[in-house]
Amino acid sequence: MGCSLSGLNALYDAATGGGDVWINERRFRVLRQIGEGGFAFVYLVKEHDASSDAARDRHPSHVSDDGTYAMKKVLIQSREQLDLVKEEIRVSSLFNHPNLLPLLDHAIIAVKGDWSHEAYLLFPVHLDGTLFDNAAVMQSRKEFYSVVDVLRIFQQICEGLKHMHSLDPPYAHNDVKPGNVLVTRRKGQAPLATLMDFGSSRPARNQIRNGLPSIALHLFAHLNCGTAQVMLISMRGQTFGR
């Protein structure tokens, strides 16, 4: 699996002039950059020949009506970063739920230069932004979600997490926050909440049999989890210490 070199060169120029990029056998036109964070960049892309026979053979939930998608590009410098991206791809591929962002396609290639590899992850596009984005805009306009919409968004997040927890083994998201909840506004309907970013997701059950795993879990919680989760793990660690 990989991208062609011509596609890679075009992607480097995407922010200024657009270009084409390939993920496996699929060719996309880069329209514009829509986000970034750390060593990752997110682009709005449109697939060439979206009406081809190959596209029609895909599952309907994996095909965009207008051929547009979100493509995440990750710059990888070390073996550790490569392993983390591979794990994110593996975990993202486990889920199939309307409130969890599906991974549609991916490619990892070796490159020359400052980076050892580059990863490309393809997702459905949600241009309405995250819950954090929407809340900021609404606050500036002195607008608010209705209580009903708040409860529906919360319920949808819980439904997505329930699906993750129902797997064998169950998975914890470990980074639930407004910035990781996409919100799609639908006229005449409640907002659709979609949980994304499974880079911190791990199996939810950990057997703590001695002090070292307890310390490791505590450290992971401080680096990846919210305050309430850290406090809970701290209390469990104290119980273990007794």
C-alpha positions as CSV (number, residue, x, y, z in Angstrom):
1,M,0.0,0.0,0.0
2,G,1.3,3.4,-0.8
3,C,1.3,6.7,-2.7
4,S,3.0,7.5,-5.9
5,L,6.0,9.8,-5.8
6,S,4.2,12.2,-8.2
7,G,1.3,12.2,-5.7
8,L,3.6,13.0,-2.9
9,N,5.3,15.9,-4.7
10,A,1.8,17.3,-5.5
11,L,0.8,17.0,-1.9
12,Y,3.7,19.2,-0.7
13,D,2.3,22.0,-2.9
14,A,-1.3,21.4,-1.9
15,A,-1.5,24.4,0.4
16,T,-0.6,26.8,-2.4
17,G,-1.6,25.3,-5.7
18,G,-3.4,22.0,-5.2
19,G,-2.3,18.8,-6.7
20,D,-3.1,15.1,-7.0
21,V,-2.2,12.3,-4.5
22,W,-2.8,8.6,-4.6
23,I,-3.7,6.3,-1.7
24,N,-3.2,2.8,-3.0
25,E,-5.2,2.7,-6.3
26,R,-7.3,5.8,-5.5
27,R,-6.5,9.2,-6.9
28,F,-7.5,12.4,-5.1
29,R,-7.3,16.1,-5.8
30,V,-6.1,18.1,-2.8
31,L,-8.5,21.1,-2.4
32,R,-7.2,22.8,0.7
33,Q,-5.8,22.2,4.2
34,I,-8.5,22.1,6.9
35,G,-6.5,21.3,10.0
36,E,-3.2,20.5,11.6
37,G,-1.7,19.4,14.9
38,G,1.7,18.2,15.9
39,F,3.2,16.2,13.0
40,A,-0.2,15.7,11.3
41,F,-2.0,17.7,8.7
42,V,-5.6,17.3,7.5
43,Y,-6.6,18.1,3.9
44,L,-9.9,18.3,2.1
45,V,-9.6,16.1,-1.0
46,K,-11.8,15.0,-3.8
47,E,-11.6,11.7,-5.5
48,H,-11.1,11.4,-9.3
49,D,-13.5,9.0,-11.0
50,A,-15.7,8.7,-8.0
51,S,-18.3,7.1,-10.1
52,S,-16.0,4.3,-11.4
53,D,-16.8,0.6,-11.1
54,A,-14.3,0.3,-8.3
55,A,-16.0,3.1,-6.4
56,R,-19.4,1.4,-6.9
57,D,-18.1,-1.8,-5.4
58,R,-17.3,-0.2,-2.1
59,H,-19.7,-0.3,0.9
60,P,-22.2,2.7,0.6
61,S,-21.1,4.0,4.0
62,H,-17.5,4.3,2.6
63,V,-18.5,6.4,-0.4
64,S,-18.9,10.2,-0.3
65,D,-21.9,11.5,-2.2
66,D,-19.8,14.3,-3.8
67,G,-16.5,12.5,-3.8
68,T,-14.9,14.6,-1.0
69,Y,-13.0,13.2,1.9
70,A,-10.7,14.3,4.7
71,M,-7.2,13.0,4.4
72,K,-4.8,13.0,7.3
73,K,-1.1,13.1,6.6
74,V,1.3,12.2,9.4
75,L,5.0,12.9,9.3
76,I,7.0,10.1,11.0
77,Q,10.5,10.5,12.2
78,S,11.1,7.5,14.5
79,R,10.3,3.8,14.8
80,E,8.2,4.6,17.9
81,Q,6.1,7.1,15.9
82,L,5.7,4.6,13.2
83,D,4.4,2.0,15.7
84,L,2.0,4.5,17.1
85,V,0.5,5.3,13.7
86,K,0.2,1.6,12.8
87,E,-1.6,1.0,16.1
88,E,-3.9,3.9,15.4
89,I,-4.7,2.4,12.0
90,R,-5.3,-1.1,13.5
91,V,-7.5,0.2,16.2
92,S,-9.5,2.5,13.9
93,S,-10.2,-0.4,11.6
94,L,-11.9,-2.3,14.5
95,F,-14.9,0.0,14.8
96,N,-18.1,0.0,12.8
97,H,-20.6,2.4,14.4
98,P,-22.4,5.6,13.2
99,N,-21.0,7.6,16.1
100,L,-17.4,6.5,15.5
101,L,-15.4,8.0,12.6
102,P,-14.5,5.2,10.2
103,L,-11.1,4.8,8.6
104,L,-11.8,4.3,4.9
105,D,-8.4,3.7,3.5
106,H,-4.7,4.2,4.5
107,A,-1.2,4.0,3.2
108,I,2.3,4.2,4.9
109,I,5.3,4.8,2.7
110,A,9.1,5.1,3.3
111,V,10.5,8.4,2.2
112,K,13.9,10.1,2.0
113,G,14.8,13.3,3.8
114,D,13.9,14.5,7.3
115,W,11.2,11.9,7.7
116,S,11.5,8.1,7.6
117,H,7.9,7.5,6.7
118,E,4.7,9.3,5.8
119,A,1.2,8.0,6.6
120,Y,-2.0,8.8,4.8
121,L,-5.4,8.1,6.5
122,L,-8.7,8.7,4.6
123,F,-11.9,9.6,6.5
124,P,-15.3,10.9,5.7
125,V,-15.3,14.7,5.8
126,H,-17.2,16.7,8.4
127,L,-16.9,20.4,7.5
128,D,-19.2,21.6,10.3
129,G,-16.2,21.1,12.7
130,T,-15.9,19.8,16.2
131,L,-18.0,20.3,19.3
132,F,-15.2,22.7,20.5
133,D,-15.4,24.7,17.3
134,N,-19.1,24.9,17.3
135,A,-19.2,25.9,21.0
136,A,-16.7,28.7,20.4
137,V,-18.7,30.1,17.4
138,M,-22.0,29.9,19.3
139,Q,-20.5,31.6,22.3
140,S,-19.3,34.5,20.2
141,R,-22.9,34.8,18.9
142,K,-24.4,34.4,22.4
143,E,-26.1,31.2,21.1
144,F,-26.6,28.0,23.0
145,Y,-27.5,24.4,22.3
146,S,-30.9,23.4,23.5
147,V,-31.0,21.0,26.5
148,V,-32.5,18.4,24.2
149,D,-29.6,18.7,21.7
150,V,-27.0,18.6,24.5
151,L,-28.5,15.3,25.8
152,R,-28.7,13.9,22.3
153,I,-25.1,14.7,21.6
154,F,-24.1,13.2,24.9
155,Q,-26.2,10.1,24.2
156,Q,-24.5,9.6,20.8
157,I,-21.0,9.9,22.3
158,C,-22.0,7.3,24.9
159,E,-23.4,5.0,22.1
160,G,-20.0,5.2,20.3
161,L,-18.1,4.5,23.5
162,K,-20.5,1.6,24.3
163,H,-19.6,0.0,20.9
164,M,-15.9,0.3,21.8
165,H,-16.4,-1.2,25.2
166,S,-18.4,-4.1,23.7
167,L,-15.5,-5.5,21.7
168,D,-13.4,-8.4,22.9
169,P,-11.2,-7.1,24.3
170,P,-13.0,-3.8,25.1
171,Y,-11.3,-0.6,24.1
172,A,-11.1,2.7,25.9
173,H,-10.9,5.9,23.9
174,N,-8.7,7.7,26.5
175,D,-9.0,11.1,24.9
176,V,-12.7,12.1,24.9
177,K,-13.0,15.9,24.7
178,P,-14.9,18.5,22.7
179,G,-12.1,18.8,20.2
180,N,-12.4,15.1,19.3
181,V,-16.2,15.1,18.8
182,L,-17.3,16.1,15.2
183,V,-20.7,17.7,15.0
184,T,-22.8,17.6,11.8
185,R,-25.7,20.0,11.7
186,R,-28.7,18.6,10.0
187,K,-31.7,20.8,9.0
188,G,-34.7,19.9,11.0
189,Q,-32.8,17.1,12.9
190,A,-30.7,16.8,16.0
191,P,-26.9,17.3,15.5
192,L,-25.0,14.2,14.7
193,A,-22.0,13.6,17.0
194,T,-19.1,11.5,15.8
195,L,-16.2,10.5,18.0
196,M,-12.8,10.6,16.3
197,D,-9.0,10.3,17.0
198,F,-8.2,6.9,18.2
199,G,-4.5,7.5,18.6
200,S,-4.7,7.0,22.4
201,S,-7.2,4.1,22.3
202,R,-6.0,1.0,24.2
203,P,-7.5,-2.2,25.5
204,A,-9.7,-1.1,28.5
205,R,-8.9,-4.0,30.8
206,N,-5.5,-4.0,32.5
207,Q,-4.4,-6.6,35.1
208,I,-2.3,-5.0,37.8
209,R,-0.4,-7.6,39.7
210,N,2.5,-5.7,41.1
211,G,3.8,-2.1,41.5
212,L,5.6,-1.6,38.1
213,P,2.5,-2.0,35.9
214,S,0.6,0.2,38.3
215,I,3.2,3.0,37.9
216,A,3.2,2.5,34.1
217,L,-0.6,2.8,34.0
218,H,-0.5,5.9,36.2
219,L,2.0,7.5,33.9
220,F,0.0,6.7,30.8
221,A,-3.1,8.3,32.5
222,H,-1.2,11.5,33.3
223,L,-0.1,11.8,29.7
224,N,-3.3,10.7,27.9
225,C,-6.4,10.9,30.2
226,G,-8.6,13.5,31.8
227,T,-8.3,14.6,35.4
228,A,-11.2,12.4,36.6
229,Q,-9.6,9.3,35.1
230,V,-6.2,10.0,36.6
231,M,-7.8,10.4,40.0
232,L,-9.6,7.1,39.7
233,I,-6.5,5.3,38.6
234,S,-4.6,7.0,41.5
235,M,-7.2,5.7,44.0
236,R,-6.8,2.2,42.5
237,G,-3.1,2.5,42.8
238,Q,-3.3,3.5,46.5
239,T,-5.6,0.5,47.1
240,F,-3.1,-1.8,45.4
241,G,-0.4,-0.4,47.6
242,R,-2.2,-1.4,50.7
